[in-house]
Amino acid sequence: MKPPIPVNEPLLNGNEKKYVTECIESGWISSEGPFVRKFEASMADYANRKHGVAVCNGTAALELAVAALDLPPGSEVLVPSFTIISCVLAIVRRGCVPVLVDSDPVTWNMDAAQLESKITPRTKAVMIVHIYGLPTDVDPVLEIAGRYGLKVIEDASEMIGQYYKDRPCGSFGDISTFSFYANKHVTTGEGGMVLTDDDALAERCSLLRNLFFVPNRRYVHDELGFNFRMTNLQAAIGLAQIERLSELTERKREIGRHYTELLSDLPELQLPLTSAPYADNVYWVYGIVLHEEANLDAPELQARLVDEGIATRPFFWPMHEQPVFVRAGLFRGESYPVAERLARRGFYIPSGMALTAEQRIRVAETLRSAIRA
Ligand SMILES: *Cc1c(COP(=O)(O)O)cnc(C)c1O
């Protein structure tokens, strides 16, 4: 049998090894080392933001962002149902109330047209989450947020190096967040960052990240903070990755375009949108959705692929169907049909940076015969 194709494998063939070796030789392995500042500066630079605050993962970045905004307890925050739990747990942990919005069936992003009907006098913020490679249509969301005085958090974890119109993802709203998990197209293994233009917000993020030590007297604390620090070792890898950002995003696009070419004649499949009027897909992952006409659902097809050595991952499971939230009495009786359908009929195929053209061809051929089997 041919060797299995993993769902993700990173490319670490730039300056990663050199910079990590520098950390080890200099002894700077903690968060105090110089690569952390450099990595923060280069991310802020890419996204035209004033400040970057590096943290230990993307979930921590979201928790930090929501905590930094200091929304009054009970504030409602608009967020898509079709997303990762990190978004909603950051809201809930802060004593705020997530209010869900369904997605667009074609872009898979939060449907801005449904936002306004969800706004109440308690709504204080909206969380934009760009999904799988195509950004959310940001301008209508910003317009509504401006009209109602809502804070805006942008989760750009899946969009590093992507643009909305001519503006970089990670540049929108009050505060933006990133993840650098191993499957993100800029990785530090585990890692995350918040970006903002607001000096006071950036200062709050730095304090919250580091146990809220007050600046002039260590071991004195004004608020409950977190230890969300990123190590110099992680930042060293991140800096080496960012140096090649355009090469990495171009590679993602090449993988996505190739898959589309190989799969577009299969009527059973809905493929990722190649482009929208505001962006070309960067294909963070290559997601596919099985049309109802296909005689099988996503788990069945995934099982057939695994038997042939092709790893896949399911799509997100909607937030209103999460056991932990249902048990807590959240989202009772609510239904978001697009999110529900995507979760049941969608999954993604191997999409990592190291994926070769031969592997893509094998994935596509296996997929074709598995659907028709
Ligand atoms: C990956 C991801 C996260 C979580 O990042 P971690 O580093 O795994 O904690 C948050 N939001 C989105 C949209 C993601 O894709």
The ligand as a MOL file (V3000), in Angstrom:
LIG
                    3D

  0  0  0     0  0            999 V3000
M  V30 BEGIN CTAB
M  V30 COUNTS 15 15 0 0 0
M  V30 BEGIN ATOM
M  V30 1 C -6.9450 27.5950 14.7560 0
M  V30 2 C -7.9660 28.5860 15.0910 0
M  V30 3 C -8.1100 29.0990 16.4000 0
M  V30 4 C -7.4440 28.4950 17.5940 0
M  V30 5 O -6.0900 28.5420 17.5750 0
M  V30 6 P -5.2230 27.6140 18.5580 0
M  V30 7 O -3.8520 28.1410 18.3160 0
M  V30 8 O -5.3830 26.1970 18.1080 0
M  V30 9 O -5.6830 27.8410 19.9480 0
M  V30 10 C -9.0110 30.1350 16.6000 0
M  V30 11 N -9.7640 30.6070 15.6030 0
M  V30 12 C -9.6950 30.1110 14.3560 0
M  V30 13 C -10.5730 30.6970 13.3070 0
M  V30 14 C -8.8080 29.0820 14.0590 0
M  V30 15 O -8.7580 28.5790 12.8220 0
M  V30 END ATOM
M  V30 BEGIN BOND
M  V30 1 1 1 2
M  V30 2 1 2 3
M  V30 3 2 2 14
M  V30 4 1 3 4
M  V30 5 2 3 10
M  V30 6 1 4 5
M  V30 7 1 5 6
M  V30 8 2 6 7
M  V30 9 1 6 8
M  V30 10 1 6 9
M  V30 11 1 10 11
M  V30 12 2 11 12
M  V30 13 1 12 13
M  V30 14 1 12 14
M  V30 15 1 14 15
M  V30 END BOND
M  V30 END CTAB
M  END
